[in-house]
Amino acid sequence: MNDIFVSTIFFEKKMRDRNIPVIFLFISLFLSISLFQPVSSQSSDSAQIRISERLYTLAKNAPHELAYIQTSKDIYEKGEDLWFKVYILDAQNLMPSELSLTLYLQLQNEITGKVVWQEKYEIQKGFANGQVYLGSDLPEGDYLLEAFTTDSFFDDTTEFRAVRRIKVKTDIISPETSEVSKNINEPYVLAKPVKPGLIQFNTFPEGGILVSGIPGRLAFKAVNSSGEPVDIKGTLFEDSVPILKFNSRHAGMGTLTFTPDISKKYIIRLSDPPTDSLFLLPEIYTAGITMQLIVRDEESLSFLVSKSPGHEPEDIYLRVQCRGVVYGVANGKLNSDVKIKLPLSDLPQGIAEVTLFNSKLEPVAERLVYVNKDQKLNITAGLSKEIFYTRGNATLKIKVKDEYGDPVVANLGVSIFDKLYQNPGDSVNILNHYYLSTQLKGRIYNPSYYFSEKNKDRIEALDLLLLTQGWRKYEWNESNLEKYRDALYRVITDGINGRLIVNSIWKKTRSERLFVMSYCPNKDKKKLLIAVDSSKVFTVPPDQLKKGEGDYVYLKPFWSHKYPPPLKMDDPFETINRIMNTKEVSYPLQCLSTPVNEIPDVSVSQGVNVISDVTIKGKKSKVIRGKYMGQLDSIAKFDLNTDYVCRFEVLNCPNHSRNEEGTIKPVQGGWYYLYLGYGTPNARLIPTMYVMPSYSEEEILKLHFLSRVKGYYANRRFYQPDYDKESDLEKIPDFRNTLLWEPSVITDEKGEATLSFFCSDINSDFVGRIEGVGGEGLLGAGYFKFTVRKLQATP
């Protein structure tokens, strides 16, 4: 066997613009003359270009953006505000994307499927943030916060990952006279591990196949019927003879190595947990090519490529790609065995797919490897002390550096909240979301395990995950990208579409170009004319949605016809949920844990009575909301009101028209006669008090030939008291469990940022989370904790 050393990775394409022409450079495998005869430059370049271009052609039609949701905490109480930040990053280089301008966000009950919140938010250069109000009548349970953009949500995909699970509780802090204490009767408890029951056991040959006579590594994975991992022990039998015992190494996963023989029969029997089932191995091939990862370090990967003996040497090609970007293509000639050393310096952090092609450019072996785990934002947070007094002022200093220790300008989201509102079973963060969950099909168990430096076996465990999750589940694998051969079908737009409902009579009388007038009367009196296309469709652009922020954008057909046709506006959320019914929400499996029994005391000043719940009941009536709608209501009641009183004071008199002399308009509360039974023997006049007609908002809009759409949800600021300036606040109990939420912290050229906040009256342990992205696509997450205790008066 001879060694091949790939001295450099040839290709690093920044995907800032997907229309940039691709320029391919190539490398050759350095082999001894006895093993390898060089391929001509012309044929080599042609084959390598084809291998690279075919992936590029498929990848450019894949989803352009990936969204990640950061929330202010994990567990909320009814009646609270949920604060969020959404990162919309380029799917390949993980830099902030500027493609989408509108974020569609909804909150859905995970069990019932009922949607309890739907709003639109402005996206600014790849980031959006805002607030969701959790109503006091919201049922307890798990909810899914889901984010949708035009370039991340498509009809062509099967899994949906832009989601965050939150828990809503009725009362985590319960009042008891003068004290507030944690609700000990209902602590948050994670589900306990259950018996495995029916075991699903699967095996995965490294590289793709087992070849007779070539030593191979066989990865395996065991889960129960709920998809949770099961630790196992087992034995490999060859012709009923036990030849190898094995056991799982991490989360039900492990490997075993043996040399298969096609003339033998192999089975696996599990001894722990005991089961009567026998498991067969994948097909063993008579001849073929295998590829194994044999050595890895911080700087390179070494692969062993083996071929069945007795076959002619053939040209081989090795391609290295990460998130659909080809970083290297090498070529050479294979006789029997060869070792290939692959440097990692030019690859980004994440899953890389190494694919081996034969002379026909057919993939014969593939391997997923995780590379350059240190290429990330290193975020550190410093507080002046670890214990603060209630209502004490705290200063938080943040520093962000890259893997070389150089400062990084980064966009960060920062939250600080009571530890009791942390879900220890939910391990989702920005790192494992973008580097793992969005890259592999299927749900991943406890993805944060692979990114915690406390876990010494995390590299081995991550390799097992990639072996068992398999390259066929890698989103950027060619076979998976095939479904995007045609450009993805966008199902929502940044603007809101509408159409004119035109009848056949109107079509015959109008031929000029049509427009719709758009305006925001409560914000801006300027009117915008929106062109209507030949199919009678128009779009309210994002800048109009921005003008209507916190209110409505009003729309009216613009022409001189007395009775213009009505407008029908699309509801993007109807489209979203229709398509979501065909998708599977892929959220990581919660890690199994023990119940959370740590319940710190929480107290407030004596003499303060805490009101747990106030309910105000009253008679419901129709309310016209907004100043402009009030004006339209007045016009409808007076100017558009067709009621009249004849000169004989009969309301809407059947004997006299509204155009006769002496006719007047009725007055609210005035007394008039009403004709009953007109034209019958029992006809009579009765006195009646006039009441103006009452219209719903929909009726008012229809009377004025108007339609409207909601603008972006109004931007609100997270409340933070200032006890140094506002002395009146001392008399008001402060029960804030979230002390800080800053969704847009930008570090300076030194990679630093400083924040300050005041603690509340809650005595508890608090945790801080910092997540963010740097300008070059580096991601990072940091955590810290501190304690707040009540200041004790001393004599």
VOGU-3710 file (C-alpha; in Angstrom, 3 decimals, decimal comma):
1> mndifvstif> 0,000/0,000/0,000  1,239/3,474/-0,877  0,321/6,824/0,584  -1,326/9,732/-1,182  -1,015/13,202/0,270  -3,406/15,825/-1,025  -1,320/18,929/-0,506  -4,053/21,495/-0,847  -7,757/21,892/-1,244  -8,268/23,701/-4,487
11> fekkmrdrni> -11,565/25,394/-4,310  -13,243/27,707/-1,844  -16,202/29,476/-3,394  -17,919/32,203/-1,404  -21,599/31,880/-2,167  -22,446/35,540/-1,729  -23,946/35,583/-5,196  -25,329/32,372/-6,607  -25,008/33,734/-10,143  -21,208/34,051/-10,021
21> pviflfislf> -19,631/31,764/-12,642  -17,800/28,807/-11,138  -14,059/28,567/-11,754  -12,698/25,075/-11,121  -9,119/24,295/-10,156  -7,828/20,788/-9,638  -5,245/18,714/-7,820  -3,727/15,324/-8,485  -3,089/12,512/-6,067  0,628/12,111/-5,442
31> lsislfqpvs> 1,388/8,400/-5,871  4,445/6,384/-6,522  4,953/5,405/-10,179  4,425/1,717/-9,399  0,903/2,412/-8,197  -0,367/5,137/-10,434  -0,021/6,306/-14,000  -0,909/9,996/-14,387  -4,060/10,832/-16,326  -3,766/13,335/-19,153
41> sqssdsaqir> -4,491/16,929/-18,153  -7,301/17,367/-20,672  -9,275/14,254/-19,693  -8,609/14,874/-16,007  -9,934/18,413/-16,127  -12,995/17,335/-18,070  -13,934/14,623/-15,574  -13,271/16,809/-12,552  -15,322/19,649/-13,996  -18,222/17,296/-14,598
51> iserlytlak> -18,069/15,993/-11,022  -17,999/19,516/-9,615  -20,522/21,090/-11,948  -23,177/18,462/-11,447  -23,208/19,110/-7,689  -23,157/22,865/-8,199  -26,069/22,643/-10,641  -28,140/20,720/-8,121  -27,106/22,749/-5,069  -27,947/26,132/-6,592
61> naphelayiq> -31,631/25,120/-6,678  -31,683/23,998/-3,025  -33,185/26,238/-0,301  -31,244/29,487/-0,172  -31,851/30,340/3,466  -32,028/28,638/6,841  -33,816/30,179/9,814  -33,055/29,743/13,513  -35,192/31,022/16,401  -33,673/32,237/19,653
71> tskdiyekge> -36,097/32,913/22,525  -35,706/34,849/25,755  -36,177/31,623/27,767  -37,607/28,088/27,428  -40,605/28,008/29,769  -43,236/30,749/30,050  -46,234/31,502/32,181  -49,597/32,530/30,814  -49,935/36,255/30,307  -46,216/36,762/29,630
81> dlwfkvyild> -44,427/38,164/26,598  -42,324/35,760/24,589  -39,367/37,615/23,103  -37,611/36,147/20,088  -34,909/36,721/17,503  -34,745/34,946/14,153  -31,457/34,504/12,301  -31,935/34,104/8,536  -28,619/32,844/7,167  -27,404/31,771/3,744
91> aqnlmpsels> -27,787/27,995/3,600  -24,258/27,429/2,323  -21,924/30,016/3,832  -24,053/30,739/6,953  -23,698/34,479/6,525  -26,701/36,781/7,149  -28,963/36,627/4,109  -30,559/39,686/2,566  -32,914/37,798/0,263  -36,093/37,742/2,377
101> ltlylqlqne> -37,701/40,882/3,768  -40,748/39,545/5,617  -40,871/37,029/8,461  -44,092/35,082/8,972  -44,239/33,788/12,534  -46,852/31,613/14,201  -47,298/29,825/17,509  -49,064/26,471/17,419  -50,136/24,020/20,106  -48,075/20,902/19,455
111> itgkvvwqek> -50,817/18,468/20,536  -54,013/20,058/19,217  -52,460/21,813/16,231  -54,379/24,998/17,065  -52,626/28,186/15,971  -52,767/30,850/18,692  -50,576/33,561/17,134  -49,882/34,720/13,573  -48,045/37,903/12,698  -45,636/39,389/10,156
121> yeiqkgfang> -42,337/40,994/11,177  -39,769/43,014/9,281  -36,469/41,336/8,410  -33,486/43,669/8,403  -30,365/42,311/6,701  -30,903/38,738/7,827  -32,318/39,375/11,308  -35,780/39,823/12,771  -36,903/40,181/16,356  -40,085/40,880/18,206
131> qvylgsdlpe> -42,605/39,805/20,795  -45,430/37,271/21,061  -48,083/37,720/23,736  -49,091/34,518/25,510  -52,711/35,034/26,508  -53,936/34,283/30,013  -56,445/31,794/28,563  -53,755/29,794/26,778  -53,897/26,083/27,720  -50,816/24,594/29,360
141> gdylleaftt> -48,582/22,472/27,189  -45,887/22,410/24,527  -46,048/24,955/21,715  -44,122/25,250/18,470  -42,881/28,685/17,446  -42,447/28,493/13,669  -40,661/30,909/11,305  -41,235/31,183/7,555  -39,513/33,261/4,859  -39,810/33,316/1,089
151> dsffddttef> -36,427/31,648/0,553  -36,536/29,097/3,373  -40,063/27,658/3,115  -40,960/25,692/0,004  -43,556/23,193/-1,165  -40,803/20,856/-2,414  -39,284/19,968/0,968  -40,484/17,256/3,353  -39,065/18,322/6,724  -39,516/21,601/8,556
161> ravrrikvkt> -36,820/22,719/10,988  -37,277/26,469/11,540  -39,071/25,802/14,797  -38,582/26,277/18,519  -40,439/24,306/21,177  -41,546/26,256/24,251  -43,498/25,240/27,322  -46,388/27,242/28,707  -47,300/26,781/32,377  -50,167/28,200/34,381
171> diispetsev> -48,158/29,281/37,394  -44,531/28,602/38,150  -44,422/31,321/40,808  -47,379/31,025/43,185  -48,287/33,773/45,708  -48,789/32,946/49,354  -49,762/35,957/51,461  -46,618/38,066/51,825  -44,271/35,683/50,089  -43,860/34,390/46,566
181> skninepyvl> -42,504/30,858/46,359  -41,879/28,363/43,625  -44,818/26,077/42,994  -43,486/22,938/44,632  -46,596/20,977/43,757  -45,922/21,224/40,009  -42,183/21,411/39,315  -41,084/21,003/35,743  -40,168/17,347/35,315  -38,725/15,703/32,241
191> akpvkpgliq> -40,043/12,359/31,158  -38,258/9,472/32,833  -36,530/6,864/30,693  -38,870/4,051/29,769  -38,240/0,416/29,022  -37,021/-0,021/25,478  -39,836/-2,329/24,364  -39,524/-3,150/20,665  -35,972/-2,423/19,520  -35,197/-1,107/16,063
201> fntfpeggil> -31,659/-2,182/15,235  -29,994/-1,103/11,980  -26,502/-1,470/10,547  -24,623/0,845/8,183  -21,430/-0,150/6,314  -18,816/2,577/6,301  -18,500/3,994/2,814  -21,722/2,338/1,710  -21,054/-1,367/1,068  -19,401/-4,488/2,472
211> vsgipgrlaf> -17,041/-6,233/0,025  -15,976/-9,835/0,453  -12,343/-10,162/1,528  -11,888/-6,471/2,454  -11,922/-5,560/6,175  -14,871/-3,284/6,794  -16,379/-1,222/9,568  -20,062/-1,720/10,301  -21,818/0,993/12,301  -25,046/0,274/14,153
221> kavnssgepv> -27,818/2,127/15,913  -30,499/0,897/18,327  -33,626/2,857/19,270  -36,970/2,035/20,862  -40,374/2,568/19,317  -40,299/6,251/20,351  -37,006/6,843/18,574  -35,067/7,140/21,838  -31,620/5,496/21,945  -31,147/2,136/23,651
231> dikgtlfeds> -27,753/0,945/24,895  -27,160/-2,606/23,716  -24,744/-5,522/23,807  -24,604/-8,158/21,089  -22,688/-10,813/19,208  -21,875/-11,240/15,522  -22,283/-14,826/14,298  -20,646/-16,331/11,215  -22,370/-19,539/10,131  -23,845/-19,802/13,648
241> vpilkfnsrh> -20,388/-19,419/15,221  -19,867/-16,350/17,456  -16,890/-14,389/16,146  -17,232/-10,941/17,702  -18,882/-9,375/20,752  -19,724/-5,683/20,698  -21,593/-3,008/22,621  -22,883/0,498/21,962  -20,570/3,417/22,716  -22,924/6,396/22,691
251> agmgtltftp> -26,719/6,809/22,523  -27,290/3,284/21,215  -24,616/3,659/18,517  -21,330/1,843/17,950  -19,185/0,025/15,398  -17,704/-3,391/14,805  -14,931/-4,318/12,373  -14,582/-7,646/10,568  -13,681/-9,129/7,173  -16,834/-10,383/5,436
261> diskkyiirl> -16,868/-13,539/3,365  -19,586/-13,824/0,743  -19,667/-17,609/1,163  -20,631/-17,228/4,842  -23,921/-16,307/6,497  -23,890/-13,561/9,146  -26,424/-12,679/11,815  -26,466/-10,471/14,918  -28,118/-11,398/18,187  -28,613/-8,881/21,007
271> sdpptdslfl> -27,995/-10,070/24,557  -28,732/-6,832/26,428  -31,513/-5,987/26,421  -32,374/-9,588/25,641  -34,444/-10,192/22,526  -35,351/-13,187/20,401  -34,946/-11,224/17,177  -32,107/-11,994/14,788  -30,697/-9,198/12,660  -29,188/-9,761/9,227
281> lpeiytagit> -26,278/-7,797/7,806  -26,480/-5,705/4,645  -25,653/-7,376/1,335  -22,035/-8,480/0,888  -20,636/-7,797/-2,593  -18,255/-10,094/-4,450  -16,175/-7,176/-5,728  -16,085/-3,437/-5,244  -14,312/-0,444/-3,740  -14,456/0,539/-0,071
291> mqlivrdees> -13,342/3,680/1,760  -12,585/3,924/5,478  -11,544/6,797/7,704  -8,465/5,439/9,500  -6,799/8,484/11,108  -8,039/11,932/12,024  -6,410/14,847/13,771  -6,904/18,597/13,933  -5,174/19,195/10,601  -6,081/16,291/8,322
301> lsflvskspg> -8,089/13,153/7,621  -6,605/9,908/6,324  -8,716/7,494/4,286  -7,954/3,964/3,197  -9,346/3,130/-0,231  -9,393/-0,596/-1,042  -10,310/-2,558/-4,149  -10,971/-6,241/-4,658  -7,803/-8,026/-5,917  -7,568/-9,409/-9,443
311> hepediylrv> -9,170/-6,426/-11,186  -7,577/-3,965/-13,585  -6,408/-0,605/-12,243  -8,922/2,186/-12,831  -9,167/5,946/-12,605  -10,681/7,250/-9,387  -11,820/10,719/-8,323  -12,225/12,060/-4,805  -14,569/15,003/-4,207  -14,850/16,966/-0,961
321> qcrgvvygva> -17,915/19,153/-0,437  -19,534/20,963/2,446  -23,098/22,298/2,293  -23,158/21,920/-1,483  -19,901/23,812/-2,093  -17,119/21,755/-3,684  -13,804/22,423/-1,940  -11,657/19,855/-3,704  -11,508/17,283/-6,497  -8,544/14,905/-6,796
331> ngklnsdvki> -7,854/12,204/-9,368  -5,584/9,170/-9,617  -5,443/5,480/-10,537  -6,273/2,717/-8,073  -4,824/-0,795/-8,148  -5,472/-2,393/-4,750  -5,047/-0,220/-1,608  -4,148/3,403/-1,226  -4,060/5,814/1,706  -5,255/9,364/1,079
341> klplsdlpqg> -4,426/12,214/3,427  -6,786/15,147/3,220  -5,845/18,542/4,775  -8,619/20,481/6,516  -7,293/24,032/6,644  -9,539/25,429/3,889  -12,780/23,734/4,873  -15,383/25,490/7,041  -16,800/23,991/10,205  -19,517/21,449/9,622
351> iaevtlfnsk> -20,315/18,181/7,922  -18,136/17,429/4,910  -19,029/14,729/2,419  -16,096/12,821/0,897  -17,212/10,951/-2,224  -15,182/8,474/-4,255  -16,022/8,101/-7,965  -14,924/5,375/-10,366  -13,785/5,876/-13,951  -17,427/6,155/-15,074
361> lepvaerlvy> -17,890/9,008/-12,595  -20,276/6,885/-10,556  -20,147/7,311/-6,749  -18,821/4,049/-5,298  -18,099/5,110/-1,708  -19,162/8,047/0,431  -18,355/9,170/3,945  -19,558/12,004/6,146  -17,012/13,576/8,486  -17,272/16,517/10,837
371> vnkdqklnit> -14,420/18,972/10,370  -12,935/22,099/11,929  -15,024/22,192/15,094  -12,883/25,076/16,405  -13,888/27,432/13,598  -16,483/29,313/15,604  -17,120/32,385/17,699  -15,583/32,036/21,142  -17,897/34,073/23,361  -16,994/34,939/26,928
381> aglskeifyt> -19,151/36,850/29,382  -17,897/38,523/32,534  -19,867/39,853/35,509  -18,328/41,892/38,296  -19,392/39,247/40,846  -21,225/35,930/41,092  -23,807/37,006/43,695  -25,930/40,167/43,446  -28,493/41,656/45,789  -32,100/42,054/44,736
391> rgnatlkikv> -32,563/45,186/42,605  -28,809/45,444/42,364  -27,195/46,936/39,266  -25,117/44,491/37,209  -22,741/45,068/34,313  -22,120/42,373/31,713  -19,012/42,518/29,542  -18,960/40,359/26,422  -15,926/39,448/24,320  -16,031/37,621/20,990
401> kdeygdpvva> -12,970/36,098/19,288  -12,355/33,626/16,491  -10,352/30,402/16,742  -7,100/32,363/16,380  -7,907/34,748/19,233  -8,644/37,693/16,943  -11,606/39,940/17,823  -14,777/39,553/15,762  -17,561/41,996/15,005  -20,661/39,897/15,651
411> nlgvsifdkl> -24,421/40,235/15,866  -25,556/38,687/19,150  -28,765/37,952/21,021  -28,492/38,052/24,836  -30,975/36,876/27,457  -30,805/36,498/31,236  -33,574/34,675/33,091  -34,438/32,675/36,199  -32,967/29,178/35,985  -36,369/27,694/36,797
421> yqnpgdsvni> -37,537/28,769/33,326  -34,828/26,761/31,624  -35,762/23,463/29,973  -32,815/21,130/30,643  -34,137/18,613/28,113  -34,073/21,040/25,179  -30,523/21,263/23,865  -31,124/23,330/20,724  -28,781/26,243/20,094  -27,483/28,109/17,060
431> lnhyylstql> -24,472/25,795/16,646  -26,184/22,425/16,606  -29,122/23,832/14,643  -27,093/25,079/11,682  -24,276/22,522/11,784  -26,320/19,373/12,504  -30,115/19,594/12,609  -30,473/21,438/9,303  -27,862/19,258/7,585  -29,142/15,761/8,387
441> kgriynpsyy> -32,558/14,330/7,689  -34,441/12,956/10,676  -34,479/13,906/14,338  -31,237/13,997/16,317  -31,061/12,964/19,943  -29,487/15,591/22,245  -27,443/17,452/19,576  -25,725/19,709/22,124  -23,757/16,707/23,405  -21,510/16,872/20,338
451> fseknkdrie> -20,580/20,522/20,941  -19,837/20,454/24,662  -16,137/20,317/25,483  -17,056/18,635/28,782  -17,791/15,447/26,824  -14,395/13,933/26,081  -15,841/11,398/23,654  -17,831/13,929/21,644  -15,677/13,547/18,499  -16,092/9,779/18,509
461> aldlllltqg> -19,800/10,164/19,288  -20,247/12,659/16,445  -18,546/10,283/14,035  -20,929/7,529/15,113  -23,851/9,863/14,459  -22,619/10,569/10,932  -21,995/6,893/10,264  -25,455/5,849/11,378  -27,396/8,875/10,138  -25,699/8,071/6,840
471> wrkyewnesn> -24,716/10,133/3,836  -28,099/9,375/2,281  -29,589/11,600/4,983  -27,153/14,441/4,274  -29,223/17,266/2,819  -26,493/18,166/0,309  -26,032/14,645/-1,008  -26,583/14,443/-4,766  -29,474/12,009/-4,480  -31,251/14,341/-2,028
481> lekyrdalyr> -30,538/17,384/-4,173  -32,115/15,695/-7,175  -35,556/16,770/-5,969  -34,407/20,379/-6,410  -33,353/19,836/-10,036  -36,005/22,346/-11,011  -35,994/25,584/-9,042  -37,904/25,393/-5,772  -41,481/26,599/-5,853  -41,925/29,583/-3,546
491> vitdgingrl> -45,247/29,488/-1,765  -45,120/32,845/0,039  -43,823/36,256/-0,942  -42,383/39,219/0,935  -45,420/41,258/-0,051  -49,105/40,368/0,265  -50,855/39,396/-2,950  -54,390/40,379/-3,844  -56,674/40,216/-6,860  -59,613/42,055/-8,355
501> ivnsiwkktr> -62,861/40,093/-8,532  -64,006/41,326/-11,946  -67,334/40,242/-13,486  -68,004/39,851/-17,196  -69,945/43,134/-17,531  -67,114/45,195/-16,105  -64,575/43,476/-18,388  -66,435/44,782/-21,441  -66,422/48,369/-20,257  -62,814/48,734/-19,102
511> serlfvmsyc> -59,681/48,439/-21,211  -57,091/50,797/-19,689  -54,391/49,698/-17,236  -55,617/49,106/-13,695  -54,227/50,253/-10,368  -54,953/49,773/-6,686  -54,450/52,666/-4,293  -52,580/51,760/-1,086  -52,268/54,015/1,956  -51,776/54,005/5,734
521> pnkdkkklli> -54,042/56,835/6,998  -52,931/56,573/10,626  -49,222/56,790/9,749  -48,718/58,423/6,363  -51,216/60,317/4,184  -49,261/59,566/1,010  -50,938/57,144/-1,372  -49,188/54,570/-3,499  -50,544/53,304/-6,800  -49,920/49,571/-7,263
531> avdsskvftv> -50,141/48,215/-10,794  -52,531/45,330/-11,465  -51,269/42,740/-13,948  -53,209/41,129/-16,778  -54,487/38,370/-14,492  -55,887/41,040/-12,131  -53,268/40,291/-9,456  -51,300/42,903/-7,495  -48,870/42,868/-4,540  -48,656/45,115/-1,487
541> ppdqlkkgeg> -44,866/45,603/-1,186  -42,884/45,229/2,072  -42,266/48,975/2,367  -46,028/49,482/2,622  -46,231/46,779/5,288  -43,527/48,699/7,128  -45,538/51,942/6,896  -48,520/50,081/8,311  -46,488/48,679/11,208  -48,769/48,129/14,184
551> dyvylkpfws> -51,803/48,995/12,074  -53,338/48,284/8,655  -52,590/49,069/5,038  -55,816/50,114/3,287  -56,497/49,315/-0,360  -58,989/50,657/-2,885  -59,425/50,149/-6,648  -58,301/53,291/-8,476  -60,638/54,256/-11,320  -63,665/56,394/-12,030
561> hkyppplkmd> -66,255/53,629/-12,242  -69,019/54,224/-9,686  -69,112/50,646/-8,434  -65,604/49,166/-8,677  -65,104/45,435/-8,242  -64,121/44,149/-4,788  -60,606/43,162/-3,749  -59,702/39,771/-2,332  -56,457/39,604/-0,348  -54,477/36,391/0,095
571> dpfetinrim> -53,721/35,121/3,587  -50,148/33,725/3,518  -50,793/31,794/6,727  -53,542/29,798/5,036  -51,027/28,724/2,414  -48,379/28,047/5,049  -50,584/25,764/7,120  -51,981/23,934/4,107  -48,435/23,012/3,128  -47,337/22,375/6,713
581> ntkevsyplq> -49,926/19,580/6,835  -47,737/17,712/4,321  -44,481/18,246/6,216  -42,900/16,668/9,260  -41,655/18,986/11,983  -38,124/17,788/12,673  -37,174/18,880/16,185  -34,351/17,212/18,141  -35,335/14,518/20,611  -35,134/15,705/24,203
591> clstpvneip> -32,344/14,202/26,241  -33,510/11,964/29,064  -32,901/13,527/32,450  -33,854/13,297/36,072  -36,570/15,535/37,564  -35,594/19,090/38,400  -35,864/19,275/42,185  -33,862/22,428/42,834  -36,459/25,023/43,783  -34,871/28,170/45,213
601> dvsvsqgvnv> -36,845/30,384/47,553  -38,346/33,582/46,201  -39,448/36,305/48,578  -40,670/39,893/48,481  -40,990/42,604/51,080  -43,391/42,023/53,953  -46,753/43,670/53,834  -47,100/43,288/50,075  -50,162/41,363/48,916  -49,709/39,705/45,562
611> isdvtikgkk> -52,761/39,348/43,321  -52,510/36,113/41,429  -55,350/36,579/38,972  -57,911/39,246/38,149  -60,905/38,532/35,925  -63,123/41,352/34,643  -66,405/40,359/33,046  -68,702/42,616/31,089  -71,213/42,703/28,292  -69,544/42,268/24,922
621> skvirgkymg> -70,308/44,812/22,237  -69,047/45,584/18,762  -66,089/47,924/18,818  -64,730/49,877/15,853  -60,977/49,880/16,319  -58,728/52,671/15,093  -59,243/56,335/14,327  -59,583/55,811/10,601  -62,158/53,035/10,969  -64,079/55,344/13,292
631> qldsiakfdl> -64,159/57,990/10,565  -65,340/55,454/8,007  -68,022/54,295/10,437  -69,307/57,857/10,795  -69,395/58,319/7,029  -71,254/55,040/6,624  -73,841/56,025/9,239  -74,485/59,472/7,824  -73,327/60,010/4,246  -73,937/56,420/3,079
641> ntdyvcrfev> -77,048/55,906/5,157  -80,092/55,560/2,865  -82,718/55,981/5,627  -84,989/59,033/5,282  -88,073/60,639/6,833  -90,852/62,044/4,602  -92,649/65,347/5,272  -95,253/63,424/7,285  -92,511/62,130/9,647  -92,760/58,528/8,402
651> lncpnhsrne> -89,468/56,623/8,420  -88,647/55,200/4,944  -92,219/55,991/3,869  -93,562/53,630/1,187  -95,812/56,393/-0,186  -93,136/59,068/-0,601  -89,638/58,768/-2,041  -86,492/60,204/-0,518  -86,299/62,772/-3,332  -89,591/64,506/-2,565
661> egtikpvqgg> -89,755/67,973/-1,088  -89,629/68,102/2,712  -87,687/64,826/3,086  -85,018/64,852/5,820  -82,473/62,462/7,303  -83,396/60,793/10,571  -81,589/61,822/13,740  -80,195/59,402/16,295  -82,758/59,123/19,131  -85,455/60,985/17,217
671> wyylylgygt> -89,084/59,770/17,245  -90,769/58,962/13,939  -93,599/56,849/12,572  -93,000/53,424/11,152  -95,398/51,899/8,634  -96,330/48,316/9,498  -98,277/46,015/7,216  -98,303/48,452/4,301  -100,724/47,313/1,581  -102,713/45,056/3,913
681> pnarliptmy> -106,001/45,614/5,774  -104,023/45,754/9,025  -101,694/48,571/7,914  -100,945/51,052/10,673  -98,400/53,653/11,807  -96,589/53,235/15,120  -94,168/55,656/16,785  -90,571/54,450/17,106  -87,242/55,870/18,257  -84,604/55,903/15,517
691> vmpsyseeei> -81,331/54,069/16,081  -78,479/54,531/13,647  -77,503/51,334/11,754  -74,603/49,381/13,255  -71,918/48,000/10,942  -69,140/45,514/11,505  -65,671/46,451/10,319  -66,074/44,150/7,320  -69,347/45,841/6,379  -67,794/49,298/6,714
701> lklhflsrvk> -64,940/48,351/4,403  -67,357/46,893/1,877  -69,494/50,050/1,888  -66,391/52,085/1,042  -65,080/49,572/-1,553  -62,038/49,050/0,647  -59,902/46,145/1,727  -56,980/46,036/4,142  -54,051/43,922/5,286  -52,149/43,964/8,546
711> gyyanrrfyq> -48,806/45,709/8,471  -45,760/44,392/10,280  -46,269/43,694/13,953  -45,333/46,746/15,992  -41,825/46,722/17,398  -41,828/46,873/21,192  -38,978/47,360/23,612  -38,217/44,993/26,453  -38,916/46,708/29,762  -36,000/47,354/32,129
721> pdydkesdle> -36,389/49,462/35,272  -33,749/51,933/36,369  -33,672/51,933/40,158  -30,932/54,577/40,194  -33,249/57,148/38,632  -36,851/56,124/39,317  -37,372/56,229/43,076  -41,145/55,630/42,819  -40,438/52,079/41,641  -39,283/51,102/45,135
731> kipdfrntll> -42,905/50,705/46,283  -43,825/48,354/43,428  -42,917/44,641/43,744  -40,613/43,482/40,968  -41,311/39,889/39,934  -39,388/39,905/36,640  -38,022/36,446/35,898  -36,355/37,704/32,715  -33,846/40,380/33,653  -32,421/41,131/30,215
741> wepsvitdek> -33,364/40,627/26,593  -31,170/42,338/24,017  -31,720/40,862/20,541  -29,318/43,121/18,623  -25,989/43,452/20,395  -23,205/44,400/17,961  -19,639/44,015/19,197  -17,105/46,709/18,312  -13,841/46,316/16,394  -12,302/44,870/19,555
751> geatlsffcs> -15,028/42,222/19,658  -16,471/43,733/22,841  -19,863/44,899/24,081  -21,074/46,050/27,509  -24,612/45,738/28,859  -26,157/46,697/32,191  -29,327/45,613/33,942  -31,053/45,618/37,330  -31,953/42,480/39,231  -35,520/41,944/40,415
761> dinsdfvgri> -36,956/40,971/43,816  -36,609/37,270/43,026  -34,036/35,326/45,047  -32,849/32,693/42,609  -30,093/31,395/40,385  -30,097/33,072/36,989  -28,652/31,897/33,691  -27,464/33,900/30,721  -27,407/32,878/27,073  -25,509/34,547/24,276
771> egvggegllg> -25,835/33,384/20,681  -24,813/34,998/17,446  -23,100/35,102/14,075  -20,031/36,874/12,758  -19,670/38,612/9,413  -17,796/35,689/7,851  -20,364/33,105/8,856  -18,812/32,015/12,155  -21,373/30,937/14,743  -21,119/30,835/18,500
781> agyfkftvrk> -22,970/30,323/21,761  -21,972/31,217/25,317  -23,485/30,614/28,731  -23,017/32,020/32,221  -24,802/31,992/35,569  -25,026/34,005/38,770  -27,094/34,248/41,933  -29,422/36,938/43,262  -30,033/37,105/47,011  -32,059/39,451/49,168
791> lqatp> -30,164/42,205/50,926  -30,430/41,580/54,666  -30,629/44,616/56,921  -28,103/44,630/59,786  -28,645/46,498/63,113
//
